[in-house]
Amino acid sequence: MNEYVIGVDLGTSAVKVSAMDPEGQIAAQESYGYELHQPHPGYSEQDPRDWLYGTTIAIDRLILRDGLKAEEIKGISFSGQMHGLVLLDENGQVLRPAMLWNDTRTTKQCEEIKEKLGDKFIDITGNRALEGFTLPKLLWVKENQPEIWAKAKSFLLPKDYVRFIMTGKQAIDYSDATGTVLYDIKKGTWSKEICDAFDIPMSMCPPLMRSIDEAGTVTDYYSMFSGLKKSTRVFGGGGDNACGAVGAGILQPNMVMSSIGTSGVVLKYEPDANVNYHGALQYECHAIPDTYYSMGVTLAAGHSLNWFKHTFAADEDFTAMVNKAAERPLGANGLLFTPYVVGERTPYADADIRGSFIGVDSMQNKYDFVRAVIEGITFSFRDILNIYDQHGQDFDTVVAIGGGAKSDFWLQLQANVFNKKVVSLTNEQGPGLGAAMLAAVGLGWYDSLQDCAKKFVHFGKTYEPQADAVAKYNDLYKVYHQVYDQTKGLSHQLMKLRNNWD
């Protein structure tokens, strides 16, 4: 009989489920989309039951459409969009729509956290209080919807809610717990000090579990609706960044992940919690037991290139546009671009900064601009890598995933800008692959995620830095690195005028 694990990748726009065999081969995949609700500016919400329905329908299709037998599905684990707040009453019923990671209504609450705890907050959690995290959302509900807060008995993160309905047991894994900023990263427990400071009952914080630990088996109720057997084992899972790192093979201290999606992420494996980045980087528990990862975010990585194409090259094929940009000279004939088109996160936590083209010249053509956008995105990643250099963190390999890993030109450009070896993946599946690996290790198919990665993760071509290009990009980066400080005042003035005129 065949055996499979299912990785559930619970994203913001859709859920994708992947069935994989013990050799790491994909047997079948299904997905199901759901709505995002934005009733007011800055609000971003979803109905948690939509995640449940979508996941259940996708699993049902694996059985009915793709021919997997229910008894062949041995284990399930999860990757989930992080930080989203699901508030539950005493009966485990959802009290309000979930506030998502990209909900930005909580600036006031972030300021309250900073004023009350200051640097102590970073010492406890490893992170600054940002609008995306869960604690500010809890405080927003407490302050603005007291009638709902009075009924709230527990909270969960998105994938934890789906797992709760599957198993009947509430829990949050460590990687998602750190993203709530209610977790003491050094003690490995929920922070009583933070809960007490903001009058949040400790009883609201669910039990903690490791990503590879078994949460339970499928309930009678869920078996009836999904078609799964009640013997199917369900494992903790992790936040999407942690699972993405597992699926990209970021399982050793010498490795960093470069992910270019709509936003961009630079993520590094950290063997312990002893490095203090003073909030300059997010610091989270990894899905690998007793390890950590740090990460920085470029808010508009792929989004900057998509914006440029949509605005100035809407009818052009995307790949052809990038290939023509590759033919332009290094440095785009003296043109620089900063990708701050929706503000920035790392290293500049500045919501009002905006992007710039510097060095516009009448001899440049459209593809110089495309190349400048690609180089600017990559320089923004180097800004993040600089923080590691400043803290003496050494690494020699960058694993590139996402849009920037689909172009030989961009992969080589990353190697030259970072002055590091860059490798791509031949079987890039993202966080869903990491989730499947967690189930495979939980079932005992492999002794560790490192062992599992030897079968499940396949590295492709290696791109080595080219000395001449490295030297030129070092000179160009010195100029790029000055642009933020020299344009932020102008950006803020323009934003103020724009807001006043609206």
Secondary structure as the mmCIF struct_conf table of DSSP 4:
data_model
#
loop_
_struct_conf.conf_type_id
_struct_conf.id
_struct_conf.beg_label_comp_id
_struct_conf.beg_label_asym_id
_struct_conf.beg_label_seq_id
_struct_conf.end_label_comp_id
_struct_conf.end_label_asym_id
_struct_conf.end_label_seq_id
STRN STRN1 TYR A 4 LEU A 10
BEND BEND1 THR A 12 SER A 13
STRN STRN2 ALA A 14 MET A 20
TURN_TY1_P TURN_TY1_P1 PRO A 22 GLU A 23
BEND BEND2 GLY A 24 GLY A 24
STRN STRN3 ILE A 26 GLY A 33
STRN STRN4 HIS A 37 HIS A 37
BEND BEND3 HIS A 40 HIS A 40
TURN_TY1_P TURN_TY1_P2 PRO A 41 GLY A 42
STRN STRN5 GLU A 45 GLN A 46
HELX_RH_AL_P HELX_RH_AL_P1 PRO A 48 LEU A 64
TURN_TY1_P TURN_TY1_P3 ARG A 65 ARG A 65
BEND BEND4 ASP A 66 ASP A 66
HELX_RH_3T_P HELX_RH_3T_P1 ALA A 70 GLU A 72
STRN STRN6 ILE A 73 GLY A 80
BEND BEND5 MET A 82 HIS A 83
STRN STRN7 LEU A 85 LEU A 85
STRN STRN8 VAL A 86 LEU A 88
TURN_TY1_P TURN_TY1_P4 GLU A 90 ASN A 91
BEND BEND6 GLY A 92 GLY A 92
STRN STRN9 VAL A 94 VAL A 94
BEND BEND7 ARG A 96 ARG A 96
HELX_LH_PP_P HELX_LH_PP_P1 PRO A 97 PRO A 97
STRN STRN10 ALA A 98 MET A 99
HELX_LH_PP_P HELX_LH_PP_P2 LEU A 100 LEU A 100
TURN_TY1_P TURN_TY1_P5 TRP A 101 ASN A 102
TURN_TY1_P TURN_TY1_P6 ARG A 105 THR A 106
HELX_RH_AL_P HELX_RH_AL_P2 THR A 107 LEU A 117
TURN_TY1_P TURN_TY1_P7 GLY A 118 GLY A 118
HELX_RH_AL_P HELX_RH_AL_P3 ASP A 119 THR A 125
BEND BEND8 GLY A 126 ASN A 127
TURN_TY1_P TURN_TY1_P8 GLU A 131 GLY A 132
BEND BEND9 PHE A 133 PHE A 133
HELX_RH_AL_P HELX_RH_AL_P4 THR A 134 ASN A 144
HELX_RH_AL_P HELX_RH_AL_P5 PRO A 146 TRP A 149
TURN_TY1_P TURN_TY1_P9 ALA A 150 LYS A 151
STRN STRN11 SER A 154 LEU A 156
HELX_RH_AL_P HELX_RH_AL_P6 PRO A 158 THR A 167
BEND BEND10 GLY A 168 GLY A 168
STRN STRN12 ILE A 172 ASP A 173
HELX_RH_AL_P HELX_RH_AL_P7 TYR A 174 THR A 178
TURN_TY1_P TURN_TY1_P10 GLY A 179 VAL A 181
STRN STRN13 TYR A 183 ASP A 184
TURN_TY1_P TURN_TY1_P11 ILE A 185 GLY A 188
STRN STRN14 THR A 189 TRP A 190
HELX_RH_AL_P HELX_RH_AL_P8 LYS A 192 ALA A 197
TURN_TY1_P TURN_TY1_P12 PHE A 198 ASP A 199
HELX_RH_3T_P HELX_RH_3T_P2 MET A 202 MET A 204
BEND BEND11 CYS A 205 CYS A 205
HELX_LH_PP_P HELX_LH_PP_P3 PRO A 206 PRO A 207
STRN STRN15 LEU A 208 MET A 209
TURN_TY1_P TURN_TY1_P13 SER A 211 ILE A 212
BEND BEND12 ASP A 213 ASP A 213
STRN STRN16 GLU A 214 THR A 217
HELX_RH_AL_P HELX_RH_AL_P9 ASP A 220 SER A 226
TURN_TY1_P TURN_TY1_P14 LYS A 230 SER A 231
STRN STRN17 ARG A 233 PHE A 235
STRN STRN18 GLY A 238 GLY A 239
HELX_RH_AL_P HELX_RH_AL_P10 ASP A 240 GLY A 247
TURN_TY1_P TURN_TY1_P15 ALA A 248 GLY A 249
BEND BEND13 GLN A 252 GLN A 252
TURN_TY1_P TURN_TY1_P16 PRO A 253 ASN A 254
STRN STRN19 MET A 255 ILE A 260
BEND BEND14 GLY A 261 SER A 263
STRN STRN20 GLY A 264 GLU A 270
BEND BEND15 PRO A 271 ALA A 273
TURN_TY1_P TURN_TY1_P17 HIS A 278 GLY A 279
BEND BEND16 ALA A 280 LEU A 281
STRN STRN21 GLN A 282 CYS A 285
BEND BEND17 ALA A 287 ILE A 288
TURN_TY1_P TURN_TY1_P18 PRO A 289 ASP A 290
STRN STRN22 TYR A 292 THR A 298
TURN_TY1_P TURN_TY1_P19 LEU A 299 ALA A 300
BEND BEND18 ALA A 301 ALA A 301
HELX_RH_AL_P HELX_RH_AL_P11 GLY A 302 PHE A 312
TURN_TY1_P TURN_TY1_P20 ALA A 314 ASP A 315
BEND BEND19 GLU A 316 GLU A 316
HELX_RH_AL_P HELX_RH_AL_P12 PHE A 318 ALA A 326
TURN_TY1_P TURN_TY1_P21 GLU A 327 GLU A 327
BEND BEND20 ARG A 328 ARG A 328
HELX_LH_PP_P HELX_LH_PP_P4 PRO A 329 PRO A 329
TURN_TY1_P TURN_TY1_P22 LEU A 330 GLY A 334
STRN STRN23 LEU A 336 THR A 338
TURN_TY1_P TURN_TY1_P23 VAL A 341 VAL A 342
STRN STRN24 GLU A 344 GLU A 344
BEND BEND21 THR A 346 PRO A 347
STRN STRN25 ASP A 350 ASP A 350
BEND BEND22 ALA A 351 ASP A 352
STRN STRN26 SER A 356 ILE A 358
BEND BEND23 GLY A 359 GLY A 359
TURN_TY1_P TURN_TY1_P24 SER A 362 MET A 363
HELX_RH_AL_P HELX_RH_AL_P13 LYS A 366 GLN A 390
TURN_TY1_P TURN_TY1_P25 HIS A 391 GLY A 392
STRN STRN27 THR A 397 GLY A 402
HELX_RH_3T_P HELX_RH_3T_P3 GLY A 403 ALA A 405
BEND BEND24 LYS A 406 LYS A 406
HELX_RH_AL_P HELX_RH_AL_P14 ASP A 408 PHE A 418
TURN_TY1_P TURN_TY1_P26 ASN A 419 ASN A 419
BEND BEND25 LYS A 420 LYS A 420
STRN STRN28 LYS A 421 LEU A 425
BEND BEND26 THR A 426 ASN A 427
TURN_TY1_P TURN_TY1_P27 GLY A 430 GLY A 430
HELX_RH_AL_P HELX_RH_AL_P15 PRO A 431 GLY A 442
TURN_TY1_P TURN_TY1_P28 LEU A 443 GLY A 444
BEND BEND27 TRP A 445 SER A 448
HELX_RH_AL_P HELX_RH_AL_P16 LEU A 449 PHE A 456
STRN STRN29 PHE A 459 TYR A 463
HELX_RH_AL_P HELX_RH_AL_P17 ALA A 467 TRP A 501
#
